[in-house]
Amino acid sequence: MNTRRHAVIAVVVLVAGALGLAAIEAVEGATEPPRDYGAWAPGVAAPVSAMNRLPATAQVPTRLVESVRAASQATGGDAANATSSLRLLRNDLGVGRSDIYAYSPGEGATCMVFWPRVALCPTAKTSPLPGVVATFVRGGASYPGGATYAGLPDNAPPALAGVAADNVKAVVFRNNGNESRLRLVNNTFFLEVERPAAEFAWRMELEVQYKDGSTRTEVIPDPRA
C-alpha cells in the first residue's frame, strides 16, 4: 500500500520489493527499534480473535521461527512472546501455496508473515487503514534471485494478503475498475491479482469497511513504477 518512509521498522523475510501497509522496508538511518506499536495496530485497535481461537502451530519452518525472533527484536518486542504466540491463520494459498501466520511481539499488537514472501509489523504511529496490516507483493520475476529463491513457481502472480482485526466488516479490492470483495477467514484476506499489460496503467485501491459503519480507502501505487 504505502511506500512512504515513516518512523517504522518492518522486516522483509525474502522479498525486497513488496509494498506493505505503512511501509514494509527498514528505515534508512534508523539507530534503534521503536518503543511501541501503533495504536491502530490489529490486536490493539481491536482484538484478532483467531489468535486466541486457533491452536499453537505444531510444526513451523526453522527459517520462519528465526524471522519471527529477528522481527520482534528489531521492532522492540519480546522474541519469546512472539514465537509462543505464533499462529497459522491460513495456508496453501494460491499458485505460490503461501501461508499467512501472525504473532504478537508485545503490547497486544499483531504482526503478520506472508510466508515465504514477506513479514511486517505495525510500528508506524498512524495508518490510513486502522486495524489492518497488509502487503501487496509482486510476482515471480520480481523476487531477488528469481521466484525459486522464495520457493515459488516462476508464474507466481502478484498477491494481496493481510490480517484484519475483529472490528473490520469487509475488505474490498479494486484493480483497474474491477472490484473484488475478499473473504475474511480467521481474520485474514488474500487475493492473487491480475497484472495488466505493460502498456496499460495499473490502478489499485484497498477499501476497508468497519462494523461501526465507517470506511477507509488506501491507493496502492503501481508497483512497476
C-alpha positions in Angstrom: 0.0 0.0 0.0 2.2 2.9 1.1 5.9 3.1 0.3 6.5 6.5 2.0 9.2 6.4 4.7 7.5 6.5 8.1 9.2 6.2 11.5 8.8 2.5 11.2 10.9 -0.6 11.1 9.4 -3.5 9.2 11.1 -6.8 8.3 11.4 -8.3 4.9 11.8 -12.1 5.1 12.7 -12.9 1.5 11.2 -10.2 -0.7 12.9 -6.8 -1.1 10.3 -5.3 -3.4 6.9 -5.8 -1.7 4.6 -3.0 -0.8 3.2 -3.0 2.7 0.8 -1.1 4.8 2.5 1.9 6.5 5.7 0.8 4.7 7.5 -2.5 4.9 11.1 -1.5 4.3 13.5 -0.8 7.1 14.0 2.9 7.6 17.4 4.1 6.4 19.5 5.5 9.2 17.4 4.0 12.0 19.6 3.6 15.0 17.2 1.9 17.5 14.0 -0.1 17.4 10.7 1.7 18.1 9.5 1.7 21.7 6.0 0.6 20.9 3.5 -0.4 18.3 0.9 1.8 16.7 -2.5 2.3 18.5 -4.1 1.5 15.1 -2.5 -2.0 15.0 -4.7 -5.1 14.8 -4.8 -6.5 18.3 -4.5 -3.0 19.8 -7.3 -1.2 17.9 -9.5 -4.3 18.2 -8.9 -8.0 19.0 -7.8 -10.5 16.5 -9.9 -13.4 17.7 -8.3 -16.1 15.6 -5.1 -15.6 17.6 -6.9 -16.9 20.7 -9.2 -19.4 18.9 -6.6 -21.3 16.9 -4.1 -23.7 18.5 -0.4 -23.2 18.5 1.3 -24.3 15.3 2.9 -27.7 15.8 5.4 -27.7 13.0 7.0 -24.4 11.9 9.8 -23.9 9.4 13.1 -23.1 11.2 13.6 -20.1 8.9 10.2 -18.7 9.9 11.0 -19.0 13.6 14.3 -17.2 13.1 12.5 -14.5 11.1 9.9 -14.0 13.8 12.5 -13.7 16.5 14.5 -11.3 14.5 11.5 -9.2 13.6 10.3 -8.9 17.2 13.7 -7.8 18.4 14.1 -5.3 15.6 10.7 -3.7 16.5 11.4 -3.6 20.2 9.2 -6.6 21.1 9.8 -9.8 23.0 11.1 -12.7 21.0 9.9 -15.4 23.4 6.4 -14.0 23.4 6.5 -13.7 19.6 7.4 -17.3 19.0 5.0 -18.7 21.6 2.1 -16.7 20.2 2.8 -17.7 16.5 -0.4 -19.0 14.8 -1.0 -20.3 11.3 -4.2 -18.4 10.3 -4.4 -19.6 6.7 -2.4 -22.0 4.5 -1.7 -23.2 0.9 -2.9 -20.0 -0.8 -2.7 -19.5 -4.5 -0.1 -20.6 -7.1 2.7 -19.9 -4.6 1.0 -22.1 -1.9 1.8 -19.3 0.6 0.8 -19.2 4.3 -0.4 -16.4 6.5 1.0 -16.5 10.0 0.5 -14.0 12.8 2.1 -13.4 16.2 2.2 -10.8 18.9 5.6 -9.4 19.9 4.1 -7.4 22.8 1.6 -4.7 23.7 -1.2 -6.8 22.1 -0.1 -5.8 18.6 -0.3 -8.4 15.8 2.4 -8.8 13.2 1.9 -10.8 10.0 4.1 -13.2 8.0 3.0 -13.9 4.4 5.3 -16.9 4.2 7.7 -17.3 2.4 7.2 -13.9 0.8 7.3 -11.0 3.3 6.8 -10.1 7.0 5.7 -6.9 8.6 4.9 -5.4 12.0 2.6 -2.4 12.7 5.1 0.1 14.1 4.1 3.3 12.3 2.3 5.8 14.6 -0.6 6.1 12.2 -2.2 4.2 9.3 -4.8 5.0 6.7 -6.4 1.6 7.5 -6.7 1.1 11.2 -6.9 -2.4 12.4 -5.4 -3.8 9.2 -1.8 -4.9 8.4 -1.4 -5.9 4.8 1.0 -6.3 1.9 1.0 -6.3 -1.8 3.7 -8.4 -3.4 4.9 -8.6 -7.0 5.1 -11.8 -8.9 7.8 -14.4 -9.5 10.2 -12.4 -11.7 10.5 -9.6 -9.1 12.0 -11.8 -6.3 15.7 -11.5 -5.6 17.4 -14.4 -7.3 14.1 -15.3 -9.1 10.9 -16.9 -7.9 12.7 -20.2 -7.0 14.7 -18.2 -4.4 11.4 -17.7 -2.5 10.3 -21.2 -3.1 7.7 -20.0 -5.7 6.9 -21.2 -9.2 8.1 -18.8 -12.0 4.5 -17.9 -12.8 3.6 -16.8 -9.3 1.3 -13.8 -9.8 1.2 -10.6 -7.7 -0.8 -11.1 -4.5 -2.5 -9.2 -1.8 -2.6 -10.6 1.8 -3.5 -9.1 5.2 -4.7 -9.5 8.7 -7.8 -7.6 9.9 -9.0 -7.0 13.4 -12.4 -8.1 14.6 -13.8 -4.5 14.0 -13.5 -5.0 10.3 -16.7 -5.9 8.5 -15.4 -6.2 4.9 -12.4 -5.7 2.6 -12.8 -4.7 -1.0 -10.0 -4.6 -3.6 -10.3 -2.7 -6.9 -8.0 -3.4 -9.8 -8.4 -1.1 -12.8 -12.1 -0.7 -12.1 -12.7 -4.4 -11.3 -14.0 -4.9 -7.8 -13.4 -8.0 -5.6 -15.0 -8.4 -2.1 -12.4 -10.5 -0.2 -13.4 -13.4 2.1 -12.3 -12.9 5.7 -11.1 -16.2 7.0 -9.5 -16.4 10.5 -9.1 -12.6 10.4 -7.2 -12.8 7.1 -7.8 -11.9 3.5 -6.0 -12.9 0.3 -6.2 -12.4 -3.4 -4.0 -13.2 -6.4 -4.0 -10.2 -8.6 -4.2 -9.9 -12.4 -1.4 -7.8 -13.8 -2.3 -5.5 -16.8 -0.2 -5.5 -19.9 2.8 -3.2 -19.7 1.3 -0.5 -21.9 -1.7 0.0 -19.6 -1.9 1.8 -16.3 -2.3 -0.2 -13.1 -4.7 1.5 -10.7 -5.4 -0.3 -7.4 -7.0 0.5 -4.1 -8.0 -1.3 -0.9 -11.2 -0.3 0.9 -11.8 -1.4 4.5 -15.4 -1.3 5.8 -15.8 -1.2 9.6 -18.5 -2.5 11.8 -19.2 1.0 13.1 -20.3 2.0 9.5 -17.1 3.9 8.6 -15.0 3.2 5.5 -11.3 3.8 4.8 -9.5 3.5 1.5 -5.9 3.4 0.5 -4.5 3.7 -3.0 -1.8 1.1 -3.9 0.9 2.7 -6.2 1.7 0.9 -9.4 4.5 -1.5 -8.3 6.0 -1.3 -11.8 6.8 2.4 -11.4 
